[in-house]
Amino acid sequence: MSARFFIAILLWRCAGINAKDLLINEAIRDKEVRVVDESGEQLGIMKSSEALKIAESRNLDLVKIAPKAVPPVCKIIDYGKYCYEQAKKEKEARKNQNVISIKEIQLTLKIDVHDLQTKASHALKFLRNGDKVKVVVKYKGRELAHTELGFDIADRFVALLGDDAVIEKPAKIEGRNMTLILAPGSALKKK
């Protein structure tokens, strides 16, 4: 079987990584490259054909890891193992990410006191889970002429949440809606 076939298989196996950016073995067309072996020891600057012969004698691959360096840096490693380790690192990084989502609560100008308290308890639940809350006050019809009432509703809503919420983005009118974004406050961070 040809070397191109093996390269195609390796690229297919490592599709999850940036394998397209890495050139291996015969795909490296540079005249001279700086070569580093599998233990991290520098072998010096040599022709790419010589580096490929060294890699083949050790039953490993020649991988171009720093293409923009002058001369480009190539490392003698097992390419399949390298791809596996890179995929494992990416998976671990994704697992440790802290994803913060934004939950939305919609209010109107004619909302009753009890309904406002219910919406505030829902917002408090979201904030305790570590999510941010986007509060939207919707204006209907001629209510847009009385924007100050929307600001009053928003102030009452924030007052119901107390120290559990911090205003991250203040109230702002956008079209027929007024929005403000709340983040978990100091009282929730201590718990």
BAFI-3210 file (N, C-alpha, C; in Angstrom, 3 decimals, decimal comma, padded with zeros to 6 digits):
// residues 191
n [1|2|3|4|5|6|7|8|9|10|11|12|13|14|15|16|17|18|19|20|21|22|23|24|25|26|27|28|29|30|31|32|33|34|35|36|37|38|39|40|41|42|43|44|45|46|47|48|49|50|51|52|53|54|55|56|57|58|59|60|61|62|63|64|65|66|67|68|69|70|71|72|73|74|75|76|77|78|79|80|81|82|83|84|85|86|87|88|89|90|91|92|93|94|95|96|97|98|99|100|101|102|103|104|105|106|107|108|109|110|111|112|113|114|115|116|117|118|119|120|121|122|123|124|125|126|127|128|129|130|131|132|133|134|135|136|137|138|139|140|141|142|143|144|145|146|147|148|149|150|151|152|153|154|155|156|157|158|159|160|161|162|163|164|165|166|167|168|169|170|171|172|173|174|175|176|177|178|179|180|181|182|183|184|185|186|187|188|189|190|191]
n.u [000,839|000,356|002,082|000,502|-002,019|-001,889|-001,541|-003,982|-005,671|-004,740|-005,376|-008,137|-008,719|-008,013|-009,803|-011,191|-009,426|-007,185|-006,065|-005,847|-004,271|-001,747|001,106|002,363|005,000|005,636|004,226|005,413|007,084|009,219|012,602|014,604|014,401|013,859|014,553|013,034|013,231|011,285|011,652|012,014|014,427|016,670|017,574|018,696|019,144|018,157|017,886|014,604|014,194|016,195|015,365|012,972|013,873|015,132|012,916|011,429|013,213|012,922|010,365|008,323|006,447|007,062|006,196|004,986|005,077|005,351|004,732|005,181|007,570|011,045|013,735|010,941|009,536|009,782|008,585|009,476|007,285|004,730|002,070|-000,654|-000,966|-000,428|-002,587|-004,666|-004,051|-004,330|-007,068|-008,091|-007,247|-008,724|-011,306|-011,295|-010,940|-013,345|-015,067|-014,493|-015,422|-017,344|-020,517|-022,579|-025,848|-028,426|-031,428|-034,796|-037,204|-040,437|-042,280|-045,188|-046,767|-049,143|-048,986|-049,814|-049,328|-048,900|-048,314|-045,948|-044,336|-044,254|-042,893|-040,499|-039,653|-039,141|-037,034|-035,170|-034,647|-033,367|-031,105|-029,875|-029,035|-026,890|-027,242|-027,710|-030,185|-032,457|-034,514|-037,492|-039,576|-042,571|-044,090|-047,309|-049,353|-050,463|-048,968|-046,316|-045,994|-045,746|-043,182|-041,903|-043,370|-042,638|-039,992|-040,475|-041,734|-039,585|-037,778|-039,208|-039,215|-036,472|-036,056|-037,538|-035,876|-033,620|-030,470|-029,733|-029,475|-027,655|-027,477|-026,414|-026,521|-027,952|-031,447|-032,873|-034,476|-035,549|-036,882|-040,140|-039,768|-038,373|-035,300|-033,296|-030,412|-029,681|-027,382|-026,093|-026,050|-024,105|-025,004|-025,733|-023,328|-021,824|-022,923]
n.v [-001,191|002,295|005,263|007,508|006,478|005,656|008,146|009,324|007,682|008,284|011,018|010,830|009,427|011,310|013,365|014,999|016,808|019,529|018,376|018,898|021,093|020,218|018,934|015,824|013,422|012,630|014,806|017,091|019,656|021,379|022,563|022,650|021,755|022,207|019,762|017,888|015,313|012,488|012,624|015,259|016,334|018,316|017,722|019,238|021,365|020,153|018,535|017,875|015,351|013,806|013,980|012,631|010,058|009,430|009,420|007,285|005,214|004,932|004,029|005,944|009,019|011,975|015,093|018,271|020,761|023,465|025,468|028,131|028,986|029,842|028,017|025,778|023,862|020,478|017,484|014,305|011,896|009,584|009,761|009,007|008,544|011,104|012,535|011,329|012,102|014,897|015,111|014,110|016,075|018,286|017,391|017,211|019,914|020,973|019,720|020,925|023,482|026,276|026,808|029,498|030,332|032,430|033,233|034,112|036,442|037,610|040,577|042,681|045,939|045,898|044,044|042,132|042,357|039,879|038,219|039,405|038,799|036,011|035,736|036,863|034,938|032,824|033,941|034,165|031,482|030,801|032,434|031,319|028,944|029,800|031,072|033,837|036,425|037,734|040,377|041,303|043,900|044,274|046,505|047,450|048,654|051,894|052,095|052,621|055,307|055,816|055,218|055,413|053,938|051,323|051,347|051,668|049,203|047,482|048,353|047,669|044,901|044,255|045,123|043,224|041,010|041,734|041,487|039,273|039,580|041,320|044,192|043,786|044,821|047,850|048,999|049,385|050,784|049,078|049,229|048,029|046,954|046,839|046,120|044,494|043,142|040,732|039,494|036,836|037,830|039,194|037,922|035,372|034,357|033,875|031,627]
n.w [000,000|-000,595|000,603|000,611|000,999|003,673|004,872|004,260|005,778|008,378|008,512|008,332|010,705|012,559|012,361|014,107|015,164|014,408|012,108|009,475|009,285|009,860|008,342|007,202|006,892|003,537|002,598|003,438|002,017|002,226|001,814|003,814|007,244|010,769|013,097|015,648|017,993|019,350|022,104|022,602|022,085|020,177|016,866|014,973|012,007|008,911|005,662|004,428|003,364|004,582|007,247|007,051|006,457|008,895|010,584|009,469|009,967|012,665|012,849|013,012|012,498|010,551|011,481|010,727|012,900|013,462|011,144|010,377|011,359|010,831|009,932|009,125|011,849|012,526|013,963|015,195|015,689|016,861|014,879|015,038|017,782|018,698|017,623|019,052|021,700|021,464|020,864|023,211|025,053|024,118|024,588|027,374|028,004|027,022|028,791|031,202|030,883|031,915|031,357|030,860|030,724|029,356|030,724|030,008|031,146|030,803|031,083|031,504|031,304|032,711|034,744|037,615|041,219|042,544|040,363|039,535|041,738|041,473|039,032|039,862|041,706|039,970|038,523|040,554|041,037|038,649|038,877|041,118|040,031|038,666|036,276|033,990|033,886|031,627|031,589|030,157|029,356|027,874|025,636|024,616|022,029|022,774|025,030|024,775|024,907|027,534|028,815|031,235|033,059|032,518|033,397|036,111|036,708|036,191|038,157|040,489|040,164|040,338|042,933|044,346|044,081|045,483|047,152|045,818|043,128|040,630|038,667|035,531|032,959|032,421|032,274|029,073|026,279|023,474|020,537|020,778|023,223|026,534|027,908|030,410|031,963|034,378|036,796|038,917|042,310|045,106|047,426|046,588|045,674|047,930|049,047]
ca.u [000,000|001,152|002,172|-000,645|-003,151|-001,732|-001,781|-005,433|-006,257|-004,411|-006,178|-009,516|-008,809|-007,793|-010,661|-011,665|-008,411|-006,775|-005,144|-005,691|-003,215|-000,464|001,610|003,155|005,841|005,927|003,502|006,300|007,809|010,277|013,955|015,258|013,526|014,481|013,991|013,009|012,816|010,144|011,950|012,119|015,816|016,822|018,528|019,302|018,532|018,565|016,962|013,393|014,346|016,996|014,512|012,000|014,584|015,314|011,601|011,085|014,076|012,396|008,962|007,481|006,077|007,619|005,032|005,335|004,285|005,427|005,000|005,529|008,921|012,068|013,034|009,807|009,902|009,141|008,831|009,372|006,351|003,686|001,006|-001,926|-000,961|-000,498|-003,985|-005,473|-003,794|-004,922|-008,520|-008,347|-007,083|-009,863|-012,492|-011,148|-011,164|-014,792|-015,743|-014,258|-015,987|-018,508|-021,437|-023,582|-026,913|-029,275|-032,857|-035,582|-038,475|-041,177|-043,241|-045,965|-047,054|-050,356|-048,765|-050,298|-048,289|-048,622|-047,644|-044,579|-043,617|-044,038|-041,809|-039,273|-039,193|-038,552|-035,742|-034,283|-034,258|-032,378|-029,885|-029,245|-028,380|-025,727|-027,580|-028,078|-031,605|-032,793|-035,871|-038,049|-040,873|-043,165|-045,058|-048,334|-050,174|-050,090|-048,160|-044,987|-045,975|-045,483|-042,027|-041,509|-044,046|-041,805|-038,849|-040,990|-041,927|-038,248|-037,231|-039,909|-038,756|-035,113|-036,183|-037,994|-034,749|-032,716|-029,035|-029,483|-029,259|-026,901|-027,785|-025,225|-026,759|-029,125|-032,636|-032,727|-035,608|-035,172|-038,132|-041,319|-039,395|-037,328|-034,563|-032,192|-029,806|-029,293|-026,431|-026,154|-025,499|-023,142|-025,632|-025,717|-021,941|-021,296|-023,492]
ca.v [000,000|003,515|006,156|008,425|005,770|005,740|009,540|009,524|006,999|009,060|012,239|010,452|009,066|012,501|014,415|015,881|017,792|020,357|017,544|019,492|022,092|019,554|018,136|014,707|012,620|013,106|016,046|018,203|019,992|022,351|022,059|022,427|021,818|021,974|018,486|017,566|013,911|012,212|012,974|016,714|016,711|018,876|017,044|020,265|021,717|019,206|018,416|017,150|013,940|013,164|013,885|011,577|008,779|009,193|009,065|005,945|004,235|004,754|003,620|007,052|009,961|013,318|015,985|019,699|021,318|024,931|025,771|029,531|029,255|029,827|027,068|025,126|022,859|019,175|016,614|012,875|011,346|008,688|010,702|008,522|008,789|012,554|012,921|010,840|012,948|016,209|014,971|013,921|017,383|019,119|016,874|017,613|021,359|021,201|019,230|021,851|024,788|026,668|027,422|030,361|030,630|033,579|032,909|035,323|036,621|038,671|041,306|043,715|047,070|045,637|042,853|042,264|042,211|038,462|037,710|039,927|038,003|034,689|035,881|037,110|033,663|032,073|034,565|033,797|030,086|030,833|033,043|030,346|027,938|030,426|031,647|035,242|036,605|038,884|040,813|042,042|044,530|044,477|047,590|047,161|049,795|053,239|052,034|053,137|056,727|055,894|054,338|055,486|052,855|050,129|051,478|051,412|047,742|046,887|048,691|046,832|043,525|044,165|045,275|041,936|040,079|042,208|041,294|038,059|039,940|042,536|044,653|043,727|045,780|048,612|048,984|050,130|050,539|048,639|049,034|047,986|046,234|047,367|044,964|044,648|041,836|040,550|038,419|036,437|038,847|038,824|037,014|034,009|033,919|033,457|030,330]
ca.w [000,000|-000,747|001,763|000,558|001,591|005,127|005,258|004,198|006,948|009,572|008,511|008,620|012,122|013,377|011,793|015,172|015,492|013,288|011,350|008,154|009,375|010,026|007,228|007,699|006,001|002,185|002,334|003,799|000,786|002,492|001,561|005,100|008,419|012,078|013,512|017,075|018,107|020,223|023,502|022,701|021,830|018,835|016,003|014,144|010,732|007,870|004,544|004,824|002,985|005,637|008,437|006,781|006,600|010,334|011,135|009,010|010,642|014,030|012,679|013,447|011,451|010,585|011,514|010,714|014,003|013,433|009,735|010,123|011,842|009,783|009,062|009,784|012,847|012,367|015,107|014,907|016,678|016,360|014,534|015,562|019,234|018,858|017,360|020,165|022,867|021,209|021,000|024,644|025,690|023,725|025,289|028,778|028,065|026,874|029,984|032,306|030,596|032,696|030,409|031,479|029,765|029,704|030,777|029,757|031,856|030,139|031,908|030,820|032,197|033,489|035,559|038,989|042,235|042,775|039,167|039,576|042,741|040,894|038,048|040,619|042,274|038,858|038,235|041,658|040,790|037,572|039,397|042,015|039,187|038,059|034,973|033,953|033,571|030,793|031,896|029,018|029,595|026,550|025,484|023,609|021,622|023,202|026,255|024,462|025,269|028,976|029,056|032,653|033,778|032,335|034,289|037,459|036,824|036,267|039,480|041,473|039,964|040,891|044,388|044,885|044,103|046,528|046,978|045,043|041,729|040,334|037,315|034,683|031,880|032,850|031,425|027,826|025,390|022,123|019,805|021,652|024,441|027,387|028,426|031,333|032,238|035,774|037,073|040,329|043,189|046,145|048,393|046,019|045,494|049,232|049,412]
c.u [000,878|001,123|000,996|-001,882|-003,090|-001,970|-003,279|-006,122|-005,978|-005,229|-007,634|-009,690|-008,719|-008,651|-011,125|-010,690|-008,117|-005,747|-004,917|-004,549|-001,836|-000,103|002,461|003,885|006,070|005,209|004,338|007,216|008,957|011,648|014,646|014,253|014,364|013,788|014,145|012,539|011,727|010,382|012,097|013,518|015,949|017,903|019,196|018,532|019,080|017,548|015,766|013,477|015,161|016,148|013,485|012,640|014,792|014,001|011,210|011,940|013,601|010,942|007,996|007,207|006,807|006,441|005,517|004,470|004,318|005,760|005,474|006,914|009,894|013,307|011,901|010,280|009,086|009,523|008,628|008,532|005,454|002,449|-000,349|-002,057|-001,090|-001,930|-004,887|-005,297|-004,399|-006,438|-008,908|-008,247|-008,270|-011,130|-012,466|-011,416|-012,642|-015,539|-015,623|-014,800|-017,212|-019,443|-022,495|-024,627|-027,731|-030,735|-033,638|-036,884|-039,167|-042,219|-044,017|-046,244|-048,235|-050,214|-049,208|-049,149|-047,912|-047,905|-046,187|-043,740|-043,314|-042,894|-040,472|-038,737|-038,584|-037,153|-034,721|-033,778|-033,183|-031,042|-029,146|-028,540|-027,153|-025,990|-027,836|-029,543|-031,779|-034,259|-036,347|-039,420|-041,427|-044,184|-046,021|-049,103|-049,624|-049,259|-046,765|-044,858|-045,652|-044,344|-041,605|-042,177|-043,262|-040,583|-039,264|-041,173|-040,571|-037,619|-037,885|-039,441|-037,374|-035,156|-036,659|-036,848|-033,701|-031,251|-028,699|-029,199|-028,497|-027,236|-026,486|-025,325|-028,030|-030,250|-032,458|-033,897|-035,088|-036,456|-039,332|-041,033|-038,356|-036,620|-033,540|-031,685|-029,320|-028,332|-026,567|-025,431|-024,553|-023,719|-025,597|-024,299|-021,329|-021,757|-022,772]
c.v [001,246|004,353|007,122|007,793|005,862|007,160|009,817|008,879|007,792|010,340|011,949|010,139|010,292|013,666|015,408|016,993|018,653|019,599|018,115|020,496|021,462|018,758|017,014|014,029|013,262|014,418|017,278|018,476|020,981|021,724|021,702|022,579|021,638|020,747|018,307|016,127|013,739|012,570|014,479|017,219|017,211|018,125|018,012|020,527|020,766|019,222|017,582|015,676|013,169|012,965|012,777|010,197|008,433|008,746|007,646|004,883|003,963|004,291|004,670|007,965|011,276|014,280|017,427|020,393|022,846|025,369|027,200|029,895|029,207|029,175|026,385|024,026|021,598|018,299|015,169|012,257|010,311|009,557|010,283|008,782|010,286|013,046|012,518|011,732|014,339|016,165|014,832|015,252|018,296|018,688|017,285|019,111|021,688|020,783|020,225|023,246|025,040|027,440|028,219|030,676|031,814|033,137|034,212|035,299|037,815|039,262|042,272|044,835|046,783|044,403|043,128|041,982|040,744|037,831|038,170|039,142|036,601|034,729|036,114|035,818|032,772|032,622|034,202|032,368|030,026|031,370|032,094|029,236|028,513|031,044|033,144|035,326|037,886|039,209|041,685|042,575|044,887|045,600|047,227|048,445|051,132|053,251|052,603|054,626|056,914|054,949|054,334|054,389|051,541|050,158|051,229|049,917|047,061|047,154|047,846|045,388|043,326|044,290|043,977|040,927|040,471|042,008|040,055|038,357|041,252|042,924|044,684|044,723|046,539|048,605|049,911|049,775|050,221|048,326|049,101|047,250|047,019|046,165|045,396|043,252|041,814|039,374|038,026|037,452|038,310|037,861|035,571|033,486|033,403|032,053|029,197]
c.w [000,000|000,529|001,787|001,178|003,113|005,634|005,271|005,395|008,212|009,640|008,820|010,106|013,009|012,902|012,842|015,494|014,269|012,454|009,963|008,155|009,436|008,781|007,807|006,549|004,643|001,849|002,675|002,607|001,010|002,249|002,862|006,229|009,677|012,661|015,020|017,178|019,164|021,687|023,699|022,438|020,390|018,070|015,035|012,868|009,673|006,739|004,982|004,443|004,023|006,897|008,269|006,913|008,068|010,963|010,735|009,684|012,073|014,020|013,232|012,255|011,652|010,447|011,601|011,754|014,052|012,015|009,471|010,625|010,666|010,356|009,829|010,743|012,606|013,545|014,682|016,028|016,020|016,132|015,083|017,057|019,517|018,667|018,516|021,388|022,696|021,380|022,471|025,392|025,375|024,448|026,754|028,938|027,932|028,132|031,134|032,049|031,467|031,770|031,172|030,419|030,267|029,611|030,631|030,539|031,210|031,081|031,017|031,807|033,123|034,380|036,995|039,960|042,431|041,576|039,115|040,584|042,210|039,887|038,754|041,240|041,194|038,532|039,305|041,496|039,700|038,075|040,338|041,246|038,477|036,699|035,107|033,543|032,764|031,053|030,739|029,423|028,221|026,601|024,373|023,302|022,077|024,484|026,029|024,780|026,747|029,347|030,525|033,480|033,665|033,250|035,732|037,701|036,993|037,630|040,572|041,390|040,583|042,408|045,032|044,987|045,141|046,166|046,148|043,575|041,630|038,897|036,511|033,537|032,230|031,811|030,231|026,923|023,995|021,370|020,740|022,959|025,225|028,002|029,468|031,681|033,679|035,890|038,542|041,202|044,232|047,160|047,900|045,875|046,784|049,583|048,795]
res [m|s|a|r|f|f|i|a|i|l|l|w|r|c|a|g|i|n|a|k|d|l|l|i|n|e|a|i|r|d|k|e|v|r|v|v|d|e|s|g|e|q|l|g|i|m|k|s|s|e|a|l|k|i|a|e|s|r|n|l|d|l|v|k|i|a|p|k|a|v|p|p|v|c|k|i|i|d|y|g|k|y|c|y|e|q|a|k|k|e|k|e|a|r|k|n|q|n|v|i|s|i|k|e|i|q|l|t|l|k|i|d|v|h|d|l|q|t|k|a|s|h|a|l|k|f|l|r|n|g|d|k|v|k|v|v|v|k|y|k|g|r|e|l|a|h|t|e|l|g|f|d|i|a|d|r|f|v|a|l|l|g|d|d|a|v|i|e|k|p|a|k|i|e|g|r|n|m|t|l|i|l|a|p|g|s|a|l|k|k|k]
***
